[in-house]
Amino acid sequence: MTLIVPLTPEEEAKLLTQARAQGVSPDTLVRNAVKELLADAPASAPQSKKPTRPMLGFLAKYGPAPSAEDIDQNRAEMFANFGRDDIA
């Protein structure tokens, strides 16, 4: 994996100074720091979320969905008088 870490000029200067002081390249210095960080990390990430129920099972209590014909019929009934001025 390649990571790009934006550094301020001050941070970059400190990194270069530290690398020179240790006699290594900046890449090696950062790699060693990351290795130390990962050595303290747990082997696997803790599972923070509990498994979710699938939506199909969640909605099953409502029974089967209406058919396309039922939807069309309901829509026609709902909008049969839409836009008529003689109905208050």
Summary of the structure (lengths in Angstrom):
residues: 88
radius of gyration: 31.9
end to end distance: 67.8
largest distance: 90.7
contacts: 113
relative contact order: 0.05
helix: 53%
strand: 0%
